Amino acid sequence: MIWRLDYRAHDRFIAPALATAALWRLLAGLIMATLLYFMLNQVYFLFFYGLSDQNGRSLYQEVLSGASPMAMYMLLFSFGLMILATGVSVRLLHRRPMRSLIGPVQVARAHFAAVLGLLALLSLALLLLPPWGMGDALVPNLPVGRWLLLLPLSLLGVLVQVSAEEILFRGYVQQQLAARFRSPLIWMVLPSVLFALGHYLPEVAGDNALMIALWAGLFGILMADLTARSGSLGPAIAVHFWNNVSAIVIISVPDDLSGLALYLTPFSMADEAATRAWLPVDFALMLVAWLTARLAIRR
């Protein structure tokens, strides 16, 4: 049944967190990871500030605004610092390696490949079935030839970004909460609320900001469910990767990083109104992706 909760694999996923499940460790770990991530980001971006050209145009400003493919890559790969900060926090406060946040590596790898493969087939079906295209909602952006040239590095950058978010929210926070509380209302909902707050960006998304935050909250709950069913981050990373590739590498929309991904996509949304009209479809696609992932891992 669709709504059957089969979370037996979740016990194996949270097992490494049981020995240090005290709430103070989680709070201290989040504070440590946040401060370390902030400091590393400062060093990272100040480095680019020092690369300003002779005309006074700062690569640092380009990175902040996503105003070139190189700047977008710098933004995407900066999420690697989130992985590093989380890993250091887990090692120091919980005395366990960062790989324990992912779950059994072989399971994660197998489920990632299975889910991503089935989502690729879903994408092909959506491309071939009517309605075709998005009409006036899209405007030409990056030349296709250049887009193809940039595609491998773009995919790698998105993989780093989504892996960082899954390791932090569905890995660290979900594991530690589930080790302390048995109720899914806590370990599934609380990380998703934090995830939604992180995607509430009215200065980027404008009038769509609240709807996008709600979308992110529901997305977080579904990814928490997939993680509990799988016992690893493999399915959640695959779905998150598929979603963000669509929004950052295929069609740019005003949402979080994807609102700045104009320089990595062959097409972009014409305006906020077009994005708002597309959001209900985006909610439906999220649910379809979740069901597709469940089919792939047979849970």
C-alpha positions as CSV (number, residue, x, y, z in Angstrom):
1,M,0.0,0.0,0.0
2,I,1.2,3.5,-0.8
3,W,0.9,4.9,2.8
4,R,2.3,1.8,4.6
5,L,5.1,2.8,6.9
6,D,7.9,0.3,6.5
7,Y,10.7,1.8,8.6
8,R,12.5,-1.3,9.7
9,A,15.7,-0.2,7.9
10,H,15.7,3.0,9.8
11,D,16.8,1.3,13.0
12,R,20.0,0.3,11.2
13,F,20.4,3.8,9.8
14,I,20.2,5.5,13.3
15,A,22.3,2.8,15.1
16,P,25.5,4.8,15.0
17,A,23.8,7.8,16.7
18,L,22.4,5.8,19.7
19,A,25.5,6.1,21.8
20,T,25.5,9.9,21.7
21,A,21.8,10.7,21.4
22,A,21.7,13.4,24.1
23,L,20.0,16.6,22.8
24,W,22.7,18.8,24.0
25,R,25.1,17.1,21.7
26,L,22.9,17.7,18.7
27,L,22.4,21.4,19.6
28,A,26.1,21.8,20.2
29,G,26.9,20.0,17.0
30,L,24.6,22.2,15.0
31,I,26.1,25.3,16.5
32,M,29.6,24.0,15.9
33,A,28.8,23.0,12.3
34,T,27.1,26.4,11.6
35,L,30.0,28.4,13.0
36,L,32.6,26.3,11.2
37,Y,30.7,26.5,7.9
38,F,30.4,30.3,8.3
39,M,34.1,30.7,8.9
40,L,35.1,28.5,6.1
41,N,32.7,30.3,3.8
42,Q,34.3,33.6,4.8
43,V,37.7,32.4,3.9
44,Y,36.4,30.8,0.7
45,F,34.7,34.0,-0.6
46,L,37.4,36.3,0.7
47,F,39.8,34.3,-1.5
48,F,37.8,35.2,-4.5
49,Y,37.6,38.8,-3.4
50,G,41.4,38.9,-3.8
51,L,41.0,37.9,-7.5
52,S,39.4,41.2,-8.6
53,D,40.6,42.3,-12.0
54,Q,42.2,45.6,-12.8
55,N,39.0,47.2,-13.8
56,G,37.6,46.8,-10.3
57,R,35.1,44.1,-11.2
58,S,35.2,41.6,-8.4
59,L,34.9,37.9,-8.9
60,Y,33.7,37.9,-5.3
61,Q,30.6,39.9,-6.4
62,E,30.0,37.5,-9.3
63,V,30.1,34.6,-6.9
64,L,27.5,36.3,-4.7
65,S,25.2,37.0,-7.6
66,G,25.8,33.9,-9.7
67,A,26.6,36.2,-12.6
68,S,28.7,33.7,-14.6
69,P,29.1,29.9,-15.0
70,M,32.3,30.1,-13.0
71,A,30.6,32.0,-10.2
72,M,27.8,29.4,-10.1
73,Y,30.3,26.6,-9.9
74,M,31.9,28.4,-6.9
75,L,28.5,28.7,-5.2
76,L,27.6,25.0,-5.8
77,F,31.0,23.7,-4.8
78,S,31.0,25.8,-1.6
79,F,28.5,23.3,-0.3
80,G,31.4,21.0,0.1
81,L,32.3,23.1,3.1
82,M,28.9,22.2,4.7
83,I,29.9,18.5,4.3
84,L,33.3,19.2,5.9
85,A,31.8,21.3,8.8
86,T,29.2,18.6,9.5
87,G,31.8,15.9,9.4
88,V,34.1,17.7,11.9
89,S,31.1,18.3,14.2
90,V,30.1,14.6,14.1
91,R,33.7,13.4,14.7
92,L,34.4,15.7,17.6
93,L,31.0,15.7,19.5
94,H,29.7,12.2,18.5
95,R,32.9,10.3,18.1
96,R,31.9,8.7,14.8
97,P,33.0,9.1,11.1
98,M,31.0,11.2,8.7
99,R,30.3,8.2,6.5
100,S,28.0,7.0,9.3
101,L,25.6,9.8,8.3
102,I,25.1,8.2,4.9
103,G,24.1,4.7,6.0
104,P,25.6,1.5,4.7
105,V,27.7,2.6,1.7
106,Q,26.8,-0.3,-0.6
107,V,23.1,0.1,0.1
108,A,23.3,3.9,-0.4
109,R,25.1,3.4,-3.7
110,A,22.8,0.7,-5.0
111,H,19.6,2.7,-4.1
112,F,21.0,5.9,-5.5
113,A,21.7,4.2,-8.9
114,A,18.3,2.4,-8.9
115,V,16.3,5.6,-8.1
116,L,18.2,7.8,-10.5
117,G,17.8,5.3,-13.3
118,L,14.1,5.1,-12.8
119,L,13.8,8.9,-12.5
120,A,15.7,9.2,-15.8
121,L,13.1,7.0,-17.5
122,L,10.3,9.1,-15.9
123,S,12.0,12.2,-17.3
124,L,12.0,10.6,-20.8
125,A,8.4,9.7,-20.5
126,L,7.5,13.3,-19.5
127,L,9.4,14.6,-22.4
128,L,7.7,12.3,-24.9
129,L,4.1,12.6,-23.6
130,P,1.9,15.6,-24.1
131,P,1.7,18.4,-23.4
132,W,5.0,19.2,-25.2
133,G,7.0,22.2,-24.0
134,M,6.0,25.0,-21.7
135,G,5.0,27.6,-24.3
136,D,5.7,31.2,-23.6
137,A,6.7,30.4,-20.0
138,L,10.3,29.7,-21.2
139,V,12.8,32.0,-22.8
140,P,16.1,31.1,-24.5
141,N,19.1,31.4,-22.3
142,L,22.4,29.6,-22.7
143,P,23.5,28.3,-26.2
144,V,23.0,24.6,-26.4
145,G,26.5,23.9,-27.5
146,R,28.0,25.7,-24.5
147,W,25.5,24.1,-22.2
148,L,26.5,20.7,-23.2
149,L,30.2,21.6,-22.7
150,L,29.4,22.8,-19.2
151,L,27.1,19.9,-18.3
152,P,29.5,17.5,-16.7
153,L,30.8,20.1,-14.2
154,S,27.3,21.4,-13.6
155,L,26.1,17.9,-12.7
156,L,29.0,17.4,-10.3
157,G,28.3,20.8,-8.7
158,V,24.7,19.9,-8.1
159,L,25.6,16.6,-6.7
160,V,27.9,18.3,-4.1
161,Q,25.1,20.7,-3.2
162,V,22.3,18.1,-2.7
163,S,24.6,15.7,-0.9
164,A,25.6,18.4,1.6
165,E,22.0,19.2,2.3
166,E,21.0,15.6,2.7
167,I,24.0,14.8,4.9
168,L,23.1,17.7,7.2
169,F,19.3,17.4,7.4
170,R,18.4,13.8,6.7
171,G,21.7,12.5,7.9
172,Y,22.9,14.3,11.0
173,V,19.7,16.0,12.3
174,Q,17.3,13.1,11.5
175,Q,19.7,10.4,12.8
176,Q,20.3,12.2,16.1
177,L,16.6,13.0,16.7
178,A,15.5,9.5,15.8
179,A,18.1,8.1,18.2
180,R,16.4,10.1,20.9
181,F,12.7,10.1,19.9
182,R,10.8,7.3,18.3
183,S,8.0,9.4,16.9
184,P,8.3,10.3,13.2
185,L,6.5,13.6,14.1
186,I,9.8,14.7,15.6
187,W,12.6,13.1,13.6
188,M,10.7,13.6,10.3
189,V,9.1,17.0,10.8
190,L,11.6,19.0,12.7
191,P,14.5,18.7,10.1
192,S,12.0,19.4,7.4
193,V,10.9,22.7,9.1
194,L,14.6,23.7,9.3
195,F,15.0,22.8,5.7
196,A,12.0,24.9,4.7
197,L,13.2,27.9,6.7
198,G,16.5,27.6,4.8
199,H,14.6,27.9,1.5
200,Y,12.5,30.9,2.6
201,L,14.3,33.6,0.5
202,P,11.9,36.5,-0.3
203,E,14.7,38.6,-1.6
204,V,15.4,36.0,-4.3
205,A,12.0,34.4,-4.9
206,G,9.8,37.4,-4.3
207,D,6.1,36.6,-4.0
208,N,6.8,32.9,-4.5
209,A,9.0,32.7,-1.4
210,L,6.3,31.3,1.0
211,M,5.1,28.7,-1.5
212,I,8.6,27.6,-2.3
213,A,9.3,27.2,1.5
214,L,6.2,25.1,1.9
215,W,7.3,23.0,-1.1
216,A,10.7,22.5,0.6
217,G,9.1,21.5,3.8
218,L,7.0,18.8,2.1
219,F,10.0,17.7,0.1
220,G,12.0,17.3,3.3
221,I,9.3,15.1,4.8
222,L,9.2,12.9,1.7
223,M,13.0,12.6,1.7
224,A,12.9,11.7,5.4
225,D,10.4,9.0,4.6
226,L,12.6,7.6,1.8
227,T,15.6,7.6,4.1
228,A,13.7,5.7,6.8
229,R,12.5,3.2,4.2
230,S,15.9,2.7,2.6
231,G,18.1,2.9,5.7
232,S,20.5,5.2,3.8
233,L,20.7,8.6,2.1
234,G,20.9,7.0,-1.4
235,P,17.3,7.5,-2.5
236,A,17.0,11.0,-1.0
237,I,20.2,12.2,-2.7
238,A,19.0,10.8,-6.0
239,V,15.6,12.5,-5.9
240,H,17.1,15.7,-4.7
241,F,19.7,15.5,-7.4
242,W,17.0,14.9,-10.1
243,N,14.9,17.8,-8.8
244,N,17.8,20.3,-8.6
245,V,19.2,19.3,-12.0
246,S,15.9,20.1,-13.5
247,A,15.8,23.5,-11.7
248,I,19.4,24.5,-11.9
249,V,20.8,22.9,-15.0
250,I,17.7,22.5,-17.3
251,I,15.3,25.3,-16.5
252,S,16.2,28.2,-14.3
253,V,13.5,29.3,-11.9
254,P,13.6,32.0,-9.1
255,D,14.2,29.6,-6.2
256,D,17.2,29.5,-3.9
257,L,20.3,28.7,-6.0
258,S,18.3,27.9,-9.0
259,G,17.2,31.6,-9.2
260,L,20.8,32.4,-9.8
261,A,21.5,29.5,-12.1
262,L,20.6,31.5,-15.2
263,Y,24.1,30.9,-16.6
264,L,23.9,27.1,-16.4
265,T,20.6,26.6,-18.2
266,P,19.5,26.6,-21.9
267,F,16.1,28.0,-20.8
268,S,14.7,30.1,-18.0
269,M,11.3,31.0,-16.7
270,A,10.0,34.2,-18.3
271,D,9.0,35.8,-15.0
272,E,7.7,35.2,-11.5
273,A,4.1,34.8,-12.8
274,A,5.2,31.9,-15.0
275,T,6.9,30.3,-12.0
276,R,3.9,30.7,-9.8
277,A,1.7,29.0,-12.5
278,W,4.2,26.1,-12.7
279,L,4.4,25.5,-8.9
280,P,1.3,23.2,-8.6
281,V,2.9,21.1,-11.3
282,D,6.1,21.1,-9.3
283,F,4.2,19.8,-6.3
284,A,2.7,17.0,-8.4
285,L,6.1,16.1,-9.8
286,M,7.6,15.9,-6.3
287,L,5.0,13.3,-5.3
288,V,5.5,11.3,-8.5
289,A,9.3,11.3,-7.9
290,W,8.7,10.1,-4.3
291,L,6.5,7.2,-5.6
292,T,9.0,6.4,-8.3
293,A,11.8,6.2,-5.7
294,R,9.8,3.9,-3.6
295,L,9.2,1.7,-6.6
296,A,12.9,1.6,-7.3
297,I,13.8,0.5,-3.8
298,R,10.7,-1.7,-3.5
299,R,9.6,-0.1,-0.2
